[in-house]
Amino acid sequence: MQEIKTANAKKTPPVKSRKDTKEAFLYRPQPEEKHENWLQKSLFLFQHNPASIVLLRLPEKKYIDINKTVLRTFGFSRQDVIGKTSDELDIFVEQDKRQLALKQLMQQGYIENFEMKFRRRDKTILDGLFSAEIIQHREKRYVLVVITDITSRNLAQQAQRENEEKYRTILETTEEGYYEIDLAGNFTFFNDPVCALLGYSENELRGMNNRQYTSRETARKVFQAFNKVYRTGRPTKEFDWEIIRKDGTKRYIEQSASLKKDSSGKPIGFRGIIHDITERKQMEDALRKSEENFRHSLDDSPLGVRIVTEEGETLYANQAILDIYGYTYVDELKNTPLHKRYTAESYADFQQRQEKRLMGEAGPPEYEISIVRKDGEVRHVLALRKEIFWNGQKRYQIIYQDITERRKAELKLQETLHTLRKSINTTIQVLGIASEARDPYTAGHQRRVADLARAIATEMKLPQDTIEGIRMAGAIHDIGKISIPSEILCKPTTLSELEFSLIKSHCQYSYEIIKDVESPWPLADIVYQHHERMDGSGYPRSLKGEDILIEARIIAVADVVEAIISYRPYRPALGIEIALAEIENNAGTLYDVEAVSACLKLFRNKNFKI
């Protein structure tokens, strides 16, 4: 803000305090200063002050002027405020504090930074510092009030107190040891679990250096770890070392460390977490002792076994893995580059797995690879990888099983299934044509039902194999009608009770015709159930709900829709809207809710056409 100069070159400082505000507000020009210039400067200082400034006239205590900050902070307009009193505006929340502030103001003529709460126009509350002074001007008395909004500051302080309390509670209740040390390695802060772990009291441990509870060799190891953190600025992964407790017993701890900095970013120490891993270490020692027996079992294993480092270097390979690769000696395996031992695709997969492991991600415990033997033959191998201890260090054991013959058998099985499905498909087509030949009015009915049922199943996101089974069953769901007299099938008038019972028997006939057909799907059961209903009112067995195959429930919906929209000897085609209304009105009662929902979506949202 530009400073204001009077005629005698004295400077008026920017408005910052109650005194500054008073002087700026009551500032008057020297005789030689232009009136307009004085007015602009005074108004600028008053209106653009970041604090809320109010001028009241005594004794009536009415507001005679306010600055823009009052309007922004309290939400009033000038018309709301000018000529009103504080009581009329109801801005003071704590009346007891208000009276105390007024009393002090009347006694000493001023008050500074009295904290209290104020009420905005929208009834929300703000925290403020209240400053005021009684001033005399031209034989009249005024009160100049300055209110500084400290709501954000108070909220920040409260949040800080809550965070401090939260972290204090965590440190006091956690079982993990938390510590802070200076750059020399002396304790500056720690929680109770650290004391319990080392066996010292708080007073004994404060200021203690790590060299006092470690051996010389361990102290060197600890220094190297912390020095790396200091040089790189990066936290360490957890590392373990041996400590010597106050009573002389030894324990193993696992520790993390990160750099502690002051507000300027300068390193001032370290902080981290420690916990006791003695029991784990003892278990690891026991494991190492049994390693020799374990190695003998690897030598005699019929499965290929390699022990490798994290980088993939072979430390051990048994005879079985050499046989899989066609090598005679272990050195042949070690000295053959990996990209020559794998096919190009398997080598690319290996590189991706390796990259993830080096970044700290766990790789898959089981995967398949294609290897290239010494004689050039490609073999398929199943690999099982797990972490072990080998000679006291963390390594990886990979077990190899040659699955080449299994792969060939699976491929042959897939080819057989493909041939079988083609054969079944041909059989289904023949049966469908045979059934429709008996009933010219339903020609194409089974095909249309199959197409709609497949679309419904796809909309329901069922597995592709299930969808294919539904299509197959839909194409022959009325195959049993070849056993029904054609004069009944084509009768243009109402069927008698006996005739209708014959019609209903087509489900049983369908089942009998195809029950012995070899198929990967339960085709016979699907066609047997396609006239069952969710409430048990269907036929032939009055099945209910989940007792009906989902494939049959889908075909039931497709069958009803196609039948209603198609011409029959005893009635004309009724149209798609009537068909959709039928399944919608009876969803959950007669028809499967999900199948109905998918069918409605196909016709109404996706313009499906039969």
BELDA-V885454 format. One record per helix or strand of 2 or more residues. SS is the DSSP state (h for helix, s for strand). FROM is the first residue (numbers start at 1). TO is the last residue. If there is no record, write none. Layout:
SS:FROM:TO  SS:FROM:TO
//
This chain:
s:4:5  s:11:12  h:18:26  h:35:47  s:52:57  s:62:66  h:68:74  h:78:81  h:86:89  h:95:108  s:110:119  s:125:137  s:140:149  h:151:173  s:177:182  s:186:190  h:192:198  h:202:205  h:210:213  h:216:232  s:239:244  s:250:255  s:258:261  s:267:276  h:278:289  h:291:299  s:304:308  s:314:317  h:319:325  h:330:335  h:338:341  h:344:358  s:366:372  s:378:390  s:393:402  h:404:438  h:440:442  h:445:459  h:464:475  h:479:483  h:486:489  h:497:504  h:506:514  h:523:529  h:545:547  h:550:565  h:576:585  h:593:605
//
